[in-house]
Amino acid sequence: PVSASVRAALEAAVEAGMCRLACALLGPAGAGLQDGRPCLGPPSSAVRTLQLATERGDGELVRAVLQRMPLELPRDAWEEPVVLPACRASECPVCFQTLSDRPVALCGPISPERPACPHFVCRTCGERLGVRCPLCRTRFSEVKPVPDPSEDPIAWFNFAASCDAQPPASVSSTSSTSTAQAGETCLSRASLERVLPATLPLDPQALEAALSAGLWSEWDTDRDGWISKKDFFEPFHGLLRWLLVHLHELKALVRVGEPPELEASREGWFVHAIDATRGSTPAKARPGLTRGEALCALLRLAGVTSLDRPAVDRFRDALSERWPRWADERGLVPLPNFVREGGLADYLLQESSAASAQRALQQLRAASACGEAGGQVEALAQLCHCAAGLGAPSPNPGPGVGGPCQSRTAAAAAGGTAVFVVCCARYMRGRGAAKAEGLLYGEALPLVLSALDRHSRHPQVLCWASRALAALALGQSPLVAAVPVEEAAWPRLLQAALGDASQVADLGRRLASWPGAKSMQGRRALAVRLAKVMGALCMMPGAAVERTFRDTMA
């Protein structure tokens, strides 16, 4: 076949040092293309070509190979999803922006080629710092950017190795497969834990856990405790392959931008999910989501990084069990099966909301233990979204479902709460109601009340905790669930939930069945705490702006 002969010519050109010929073979208009894509051959040939090009120092050929490698490295998104964390990425210690955007190291003055200390900052802050590290006060003479492994992998490898305080004096000589010798440049685990969060937006704690759980063993192929260049270039499980795949995914997500809210635009979200993984391929060419695309989407919605392998395995098993409900004969989920009631979109919302609720509960417990009001505000806001089946708050929330930075007035808080109440009532009627009730009413409610007891005069805690209580209380009403979200307003909700004595009695019975409030003593304690909280809310300045909201609380 032509592709096989082209690969042979490419390898021969690289071996002979004929880099211009190799670049011509790799050119987008020349031979070496298959189905419109560059043909580098199997992973071993592709990595071998890159390794030879780096050894010969030909930057043009290195760039040509690196441009094509991420597209040709085999990866099954179902077995090997690539999902970077949406939050909790390593930050610049000065301005708290994501560190991996423009990271620099503080170098010199003894050795300008080596970092003076183990800390990284963003380029803007590095140029303003003066001559001392803001964390350890070590003196430095200049700042140097962290090399990009997708442009110069050897420079990145050497830089990461220079971050070791103690370079290896010797490497395992007992292993017959190890090519590392004494004095060879190698990477330690400690250096990777410092450099990787400055290269990719990674959670340092999640990275440390993943390395301990087996990721380090995959990269350290000869098990000698160091990553040599041979380990680095390993074509199937090496560190370079991992870096290129993740950087390619990150650039693809930046290219397509943020997706629309799944609850607000299911069809728009569906099209965006296909564009994010298939690039310029029209959605109609493959009209449906694959299992791998659905798994990656679920992990992103749930806020789970692919570094958390136990969580990935749980989500994969659950999705695999339910996949036949929505998939067609091709194994894809088409748009009608995605958007229909009980379809894949409903499942994604339910599972992501449950995962977000678990994280919010953990954060609320931790913030309650240390008495931190700010952490409790963030967790309470996330609980409101989870109660409404909306998952975590969006970085750019729309009207009515805003994050903690919105709701500057009582009127805005009231309008947002009305939307949350309707969404919560709908969520409680869905397939995930049993799991949601256990989380929200059994575990979240006591924590919400505890936060209100401790911070009864904190306006944001009071605002978001009251939102959560209103959503959980009126969300039990099936008549509230029937109110269209776009018509959510307090007069309408009050009429639906409390319009006559029978509706009030029905809602009272539902509230009395909350976990922790089934006994008479529990119901009395709950009633006293609710009355205390709502009374405090009604005394807040501006509470009279939205009278129906105040009356509901009362």
VEXMI-286534 format. One record per residue (C-alpha): residue in one letter; x, y, z. Coordinates in steps of 0.02 Angstrom, whole numbers, plus 32768, in hexadecimal, padded with zeros to 4 digits. Layout:
BEGIN
AXYZ
...
% end
This chain:
BEGIN
P800080008000
V803480B37FE0
S802A80E08099
A80A2805380C7
S8122808A8044
V8112813F807D
R8131810B8132
A81CB80AA80FC
A820A8141809B
L81E781B18130
E8248814181A8
A82D98133812C
A82DF81EF8115
V82E3820C81D1
E8368818681EC
A83D481D48164
G83BF828381AB
M835F82BF8111
C82EB832E8175
R82AF839680E1
L827382F88089
A822082BC812A
C81C38361813D
A818B83588087
L814682A980A4
L80E882EB813C
G80A9838780E4
P7FEC83A080DB
A7FEF83A5801D
G806B83177FFF
A806A825B800B
G8053820B80B2
L7F9C823B80C1
Q7F1481BC80DF
D7E5C81F180E2
G7E9482A680ED
R7F0282868186
P7FC082768195
C7FFF81C3819A
L808981A5821A
G806980EB8228
P8054808D82CC
P807B80E48371
S81288095837A
S815680DD82CF
A810F818882F9
V816D8193839D
R820B814F834D
T820081D882C8
L81EC825C834F
Q827A821583B7
L82F282158323
A82BF82C682F4
T82E0830583A6
E838782AC83B0
R83BD82FF830D
G837E83A7834B
D831183CC82B4
G828B843F82F7
E822884478254
L8213838B824D
V81EB83828307
R815F840082F1
A811D83A58257
V811482FF82B4
L80CB834A8353
Q8041839E82EF
R800582F582B2
M802982808343
P7F9382A883B5
L7F1D82808324
E7F6C81D78303
L7F92819483B0
P7F0E810D83CF
R7E988136845D
D7DED80F28488
A7D8E817A84E5
W7D2580F3853A
E7DBB80998584
E7E2B81318593
P7DC581D085AA
V7E24827485B0
V7DCD82F18622
L7E2B837D8679
P7DE183CD8715
A7D6D846186FB
C7DA684A887A1
R7E27848A8829
A7EB6849B87AB
S7F5D84D787ED
E7F61859587FF
C7FE2861E87FA
P8008864188B2
V800686FD8893
C7F6C87228827
F7F1286798838
Q7EF88666877C
T7F0B85BA872F
L7FC685988734
S7FD285328694
D7F9985C38625
R8043861C8625
P80B685C986A5
V8168860186C8
A81F185C2873B
L825F863087A7
C8312860B8771
G83C2863887AC
P8425868E87EB
I849D85FB8808
S846585968770
P83F985F586F1
E83C5855086A0
R837B85078740
P82E8854587A7
A8322859C8845
C828F855388A8
P820184D7888B
H817B855C8873
F8129859A87D3
V80CA863B87AF
C807286818716
R80D786EB869D
T8083878F86CC
C80A7877A8785
G815687378764
E818487D8870A
R81488841879E
L818F87E18831
G8239882F8840
V82C387B78874
R8275874388F6
C81F786B688EE
P815486EC8943
L81448645899E
C81F1861389DA
R824E86BA89C0
T82D78665895B
R833886E088EF
F832B86CC8831
S8373872D879E
E82FA870A870E
V825986B186E0
K8250862B865B
P81B285E5860D
V818A852D8624
P81A884D9857A
D81118497851B
P812283DA8503
S80B583E28467
E813884548416
D81DD84198461
P81CC837984C8
I8286836784EA
A82918419852E
W81FD83F385A1
F824D834F85D8
N82F483A38600
F829D8432865A
A823683BB86C6
A82D4835986EE
S832C83FA8723
C82A5841487A7
D82E88382880B
A834283B888A8
Q83A3831488A5
P83C282D287F5
P83DB821587EC
A848D81DF8811
S8467813687C8
V83D380DD8781
S83A480278790
S842E7FC1873F
T83E37F1A876F
S83577F2586EF
S838F7EE18646
T830B7F4985ED
S833F7FF08637
T83A7806085C8
A83BE80E5864E
Q847180F58688
A84C581588710
G84BC821086EA
E843482028665
T83AE8287866C
C8314823C86C0
L82738278870F
S8242825487C2
R8191824A8803
A81AE82E4886F
S81DF834D87D8
L814583138778
E80D383428809
R811983F287FE
V812584098740
L808783B28700
P800C842A8757
A806D84B98705
T805D8464865B
L7FA7842E8661
P7F14846C86CB
L7F1E83DF874A
D7EE983D187FF
P7F8D83AC885C
Q7F35833D88DB
A7EDC82DA8853
L7F8082C687F6
E7FD982868891
A7F4D820888B1
A7F5081CE87FB
L800C81B587FC
S7FFE814B8899
A7F6D80E9884D
G7FD380AB87B9
L7FF3813A873F
W80A981488773
S80C2808D8756
E808080A086A4
W80FE8128867C
D819080D586D7
T819080418661
D822F7FEF86A4
R81FC800A875C
D82A1805B878E
G825280F087E7
W827F816E875E
I823A819C86B3
S82C681928634
K82BB81D18582
K82928121854B
D81FF811F85C6
F81CE81CD858D
F81C2819A84D6
E816A80F384F5
P80E480F3846C
F805180A184C5
H805B80D6857C
G80E681588584
L80DE820385D4
L80F4825D852E
R805C820584E4
W7FF682348580
L802C82EA8572
L800782F884B8
V7F5A82A984C9
H7F2A831C8559
L7F6F83B98507
H7F13838F8466
E7E70837984C7
L7E8B841D8523
K7EA7847D8481
A7E0C842D8434
L7DA1846784C7
V7DE8851784BB
R7DC085178401
V7D0784E88415
G7CEB855184B2
E7C7585338544
P7BDA84C98522
P7B2A850D853E
E7ACF84DA85DD
L7A8F842885C5
E79EA844D861B
A79CB84EB85B6
S7A0084AD8509
R7A0C83F184F8
E7A1B83F3843B
G7AA1847B843F
W7B01841A84C3
F7AF4837B8458
V7B3D83D183BE
H7BC784228426
A7BF883788470
I7C0E833083C1
D7C7183C78383
A7CE483BF841B
T7D1E830E83F3
R7D1383078335
G7D5883B08307
S7D1A83EE825F
T7CBA834D8239
P7C048380821E
A7B8F833D82A3
K7B2082F2821B
A7BAF828481DF
R7BA3821F8280
P7AF9824982CA
G7B0E820A837A
L7B7982088415
T7BF08177842F
R7C08812484D9
G7CB0817884EC
E7C69822584C7
A7BDA82098541
L7C5481CE85C8
C7CC3826785B3
A7C2A82D885B7
L7BEB82858656
L7C95829A86AA
R7C9B8353867C
L7BEA837286BA
A7C0E8316875C
G7CB183758775
V7D1882D48774
T7DC582D28726
S7E03823986C7
L7E9182308747
D7E1081ED87C3
R7E0D813D877D
P7D9B80ED8801
A7D17817287DE
V7D2E815D8722
D7D1480A18734
R7C7380BC8797
F7C2C81348716
R7C6180C18687
D7C0D802986D5
A7B6B808886F7
L7B6680D18648
S7B8D802985F7
E7AFB7FD88651
R7A7F805C8612
W7AC7807B8565
P7A557FFF8507
R79BD8067853D
W79F180F884CD
A7A6880B28449
D7A3080898397
E7A6B7FF7832C
R7B128051830D
G7B35806183C6
L7B1C811F83C0
V7A9F818B841E
P7A4381FA839F
L79FA82A283CC
P7945826583E8
N798081E18464
F79EC826384B8
V796982EA84D7
R78CD827F84FA
E7889826685A9
G78F181E085FE
G797681F48577
L7A3182078587
A7A2582C185B0
D79B8829C8648
Y7A3482198682
L7AC8828F866E
L7A6F831586D4
Q7A3D829C875E
E7AE9824D8770
S7B4882F18767
S7AD3834087E7
A7AEC82AF885F
A7BAA82BA884C
S7BA683768863
A7B39836288FD
Q7BB682E98949
R7C438365892D
A7BDA83F48972
L7BB3838E8A0E
Q7C6B83678A29
Q7C96841F8A14
L7C0984538A88
R7C4183D88B0E
A7CF584158B01
A7CC184CD8B06
S7C4C84AC8B99
A7CD784558BF9
C7D4A84EC8BEB
G7CC185708BF3
E7CEB85B88B47
A7C57861E8B07
G7C9A86388A56
G7CAC857E8A38
Q7BFC85608A78
V7BB585E48A01
E7C06858D896C
A7BCA84E289A5
L7B19852089C5
A7B11856E8917
Q7B4784C988CC
L7AC5846C8934
C7A3D84DC88EB
H7A7284AD883B
C7A7883F5886B
A79CB83FC88B8
A798E84428813
G79E583B887B0
L7A578437875E
G7B0083F68798
A7B88846F87CE
P7B71852C87B5
S7BAD8567870C
P7C4385DE8702
N7BD4864E8696
P7B27863086DB
G7A8C866A8682
P7A0086D186CE
G79A18680875A
V7A2085F98781
G7AB5866187B1
G7B49863C881F
P7B74868C88C6
C7BAE872C8872
Q7AFF87538835
S7A66877488A0
R7AA1881C88E1
T79EF88498917
A796187F1896E
A78FA87FE88CE
A798187A78869
A7990872188EE
A78D4870688EB
G78CC86F6882E
G795D867C882B
T7911861588B7
A786C86058859
V78CA85B687C8
F79278541883E
V7884850C8890
V783384DB87EB
C78CE847F87AF
C78DD84248855
A782683EE884F
R784183AA87A0
Y78DF835287D4
M788582FF8866
R780982B587E9
G7893826C877B
R78E981C58776
G797381FD87EB
A78FC82338875
A792781A688EE
K79E181CB88E9
A79C2828688EE
E794F827C8986
G79CF821989E8
L7A57829989C3
L79F4833A89CE
Y797983158A58
G79D982958ABD
E7A8882E18AB9
A7A7E83938A77
L79EE83D48AE1
P7A4583C18B8B
L7AE184158B46
V7A7C84A68AFF
L7A2884C38BA6
S7ACF84B58C00
A7B1A85398B8D
L7A8985AD8BB3
D7A9B85928C6E
R7B5485BE8C69
H7B4986518BEE
S7A9A86958C0B
R7AD687488BEB
H7B3F87258B51
P7AD787688ABE
Q7B1986F28A38
V7B0B86578AA5
L7A5B868C8AD3
C7A2C86AD8A1E
W7A6B860A89D5
A7A35859D8A67
S798585E68A5A
R798585C289A0
A79B3850F89C5
L792B84FE8A4A
A78A6854B89DA
A78D684D9894A
L78D4843E89B9
A782E846D8A0B
L77C384A48978
G7820842C8906
Q77BA83A18957
S771B83E28903
P76E7838B8861
L768184248831
V771C8491883A
A7772841787C4
A76EC843B8742
V771684F6873D
P777D852186A0
V782C855C86CF
E781A85F98665
E777E862786CB
A77CD86088775
A7798869487EB
W7769869488A1
P76AF86BE888E
R769F862C8814
L76FF85B58886
L769D85E78921
Q75F985C988C7
A7635851F888A
A767D84E2892F
L760E853889B0
G757085648951
D74F8850789C2
A74F584A48A64
S750883FB8A0F
Q75A6843289B6
V75EE84778A58
A75C583D48AB2
D7613836C8A26
L76B283D48A29
G76B883C68AE7
R76AF83098ADD
R773C83068A5F
L77A983778ACA
A7785830E8B65
S77CD82778B0A
W787982C58AF5
P790582598B3C
G792E82988BE9
A788182E48C01
K781682478C0C
S780782488CCA
M779F82CB8D24
Q783C830D8D77
G789483188CD0
R780283758C7F
R77FA83F18D0F
A78B584118D08
L78AD84288C4C
A781A84A08C5A
V787185098CDF
R791185168C7A
L78B485408BD9
A784F85C78C31
K78EC86118C7C
V794586158BD5
M78B5865D8B72
G789686E28BF6
A794B87188BE9
L793D871F8B2B
C78A2878E8B33
M790288088BA3
M798A88208B1F
P799588CD8ACF
G793888CB8A29
A78D2882F8A4F
A783288908A30
V786588AF897B
E7813880B894A
R777F87FB89BE
T774687508983
F77F3870B89A5
R77F087548A55
D774087118A72
T777586638A3A
M780886638AB1
A7796869F8B3E
% end
